[in-house]
């Protein structure tokens, strides 16, 4: 399972003249960092765009999904069950189908080839999952705790901000992590909605490297290594919160 990762590292450190050797070298006997130098020269802007899209997707997803999950969990509006089912079904729609719909809408709204258009599109993938996760977690918050806050004079919005959100820390971190990873690794929306933009994410910039006459395979692999670092770091830092967030609502007292 880890062989592709090892091979990416191996090729990223291999000199250009050794890339087409037969048989290929299993180790970079004369390692070079020319691929990583190419990343610093050519891909920093794309990495910055991906970071901007990822953080924007996280903020938009949490802002939309947390209140929605709170409402479904505690206010229990009419049709909450049907809405939850619709969110579940929405997760099964292929991204390429949604991309076609976004394309026709963005042409009219002027959001095509805009970074913020990509943020909105990526958020639509994360929001259904986030709402369901927030709903499951917030359902476990004791009603007595919320009633005590109301007795103290707190409004509904104050209860949500001062009580519910701090208690939902694990779910917020889990949602933020998955939203960032989806946006960071997105290719379908990027290639459909932002192909001609001045600012393109790293997935699209990396794809532009690949062609029939590609010779800089060490630069391609070095870009893949660098692009995977933020995701790996986030997974390591947030793994204990994610474990608690994903199992939220799984057990009822």
N, C-alpha and C positions, 0 to 999 in steps of 0.2 A: 504493500500500500504506500510505503514511503519512498519506493524507488523513483517515481516521477520527481519527487522533491529533490532527492539526491542527484538525479540527472540534470535538473535545472541548475543546481549549484555547480555541478561539474562543468557543464557547458559554459556557464557564465564566467568561469575562470580559465577557459581554454583559449589559446591564441587563435587568431583568425585563420592562419595557414594550417592549423591542425584540426579545424572543425570538420573537414570532409575526409579525414583519414579512414582507411578500411584495413582492419577493423578499427572501430573508434577506441580511443583511450578511455579506460575506466577511471583514471585519475588524472587531474591536471598536473602533469609532471613538470611543466614550466608555467606555473600559474601567472596570469596577467589580470590587471584590473582595467583594461581598456574598455570592457563592456560597461563597467560601473562609471568610468569617466564619461562614456557616451550618455549614460542616464543623467548625470549631473549637467551635461551640456544641453540635452534635448528634451528631457522629460520632467523637469522640476515644475514647470507651469501646469502640465497635465496632472501631476500629483497634487498640486495646490487646488486645482479645479475639483478633483475627486474629493479632497478633504472638505472643500466648501459645500459641495453637493451632499456629502455624507452628514455633515453637521446640520445643514439646513433641513435635511430629511428627518433627522432626529428631533429637532425642535418642533417642526410642523406636526410630526407624528404624535409626540407627547402632548402638545397643545390641543390637538383634536381628539385623541383617543382617551386621555385621562378623564376629562369631564364626561365623555360618552360612557365610559366604563362605570364611572361613579353613578350616573343616572340609571343605567341598566341594573346595577347591583342594588342600589338602595331606594331609588325613587320608583322603580318598577312601573314604568309607563305602559299604557295599553299597547299591545303589539310587540312587547319586548322579546317574546319568544320568537316571533316571526322575524324580527330584526336580527336577532342573534343567528338564526338559521341563514338569513340572507348574507350575513358577514362570513359565515362558514363557506357558503357556496362561492362567494366572491374570491376566496382564496384559491379556488380551483380553476378560475379562468386563466388561460394561458397568457403570459405577458405579451406575446406577439399580437394577440387579439386586442388587448387593451392599447397597445402601441398604435395600432391602426386607428382606433377611435380617437386617441389623443391627437394624432396627426391632423385629422380633419378639423378638430376643434382648435388646435393651436394655429393652424393656417388662418382661421378667421380672427383669432384673438391676438395674433402677432407674437406669440410666445415660442414660435419655432426657432431653433438654434439659439435659445436663451438658457442660461444656467438655471434660472429660477423656474422655468418650465420643466426642466429635468427634476428639480426638487419636488415639485408638485406631483409629477408622474411617479417618481420613486416612492413617495409617501403613500400613494394609493395601494401599493403592495404591502406596506407595513401596517397601515391603519387597521384593517380587519383583524389581523392577528393581535395587534396591540389592544384593541377594544375587548376582544374575548379574554385576553390575559388579565387586563385590568378588572374586568367584570368578575372573573373567578377569584381574584385576590381580594377585591374590595367587598365581596359578599361575606368574607370571613371576618371583617371588622365588626366587633360587637355593637349592636344597636344602642346598648346602654351607654357606651362611651359617647356616641353622637348625641343622644338625648341629654346627657350631662352638659355637653357644650351648648346645646340649645337653651337649657335652663340658665346657663351663665350669660345668655344674651347674644351668642354668636349667630350670625346669619348663615344661610346655606353656603354661600361662597366662602365665608370665613372658615366654616367647618371643613370645607374641601381643601382649602389652602393650608390651614394651620394644623389640621388633625389628620385628614385622610392621606394627603400626599406624603407627609413624613413617614406615616406608617406603611406606605406602599413603596418604600425605597427600593426593595429588591425587584419589584415589578417594573419600576421606572428604569432601573439599570438594565434589566433584561430586555425591555422593549427598545431602549436606546441602542444597546449593543446589536440586536438583530436588525434594527432599522439602518444603522450605520453600515453593517456588513452587506445588506442587500443593495444599498445605494453604491457602496464602494465597488462591488463586483458586477454591477449592472452593465450589460452590453446591449440588450435588445432596445431599451428606451433610448440609450445614448446614440445608437446607430440609426434609429428612426427619427428621433426628435432633435438631435444636435449634431448631425453629421457635418454640416457646413458652417458651424459656428466658429468664431475666433477662439473660444475657450472650450476645449473638449476634455473629457475625463480620461484617466489613464488607460482604461480598457480600450477605448477607441484609438488613443494614441499608440498603444501597443500593437493593435491590429494593423495600423498603418505601416508598421515595420515589415509585416509579412507579405511576401509576394514571390513570383516565380524566380526573381533574380536576387532574392535575399542572401546576403553574405554576412551580415552582422548578427549571426545567431547568438553570439556571446552577449551582445547588447540587448537582444530580445529577452534572453534568459535573465540577465542582470536586472532588467526592468521588472520582470516577473518576481524576482526575489525581493527587490525593494518595495514593490506594490503589496507584497504579502506581509511585510513587517508590521505595519499598523494594525492589521487584523489579528495577527498572532499576539501582539502585545496586549491588545484590548481583551482578547479571550483569556489570557493568563491572569490579567488584573481583575477581571470580572467573573471568573469561573464560579466562585463560591456564592456570589449574589445570583448568578444565572441559575444555579442548581436550586436555590430556594424560590426564585421567581417562577421557573417553569413548573414546579410542583405546587404552586399556589392554588389553593382551592381543591386540591386532589382529595383531601381528607376533611370530613366534616365532623365536628364534635357532637 
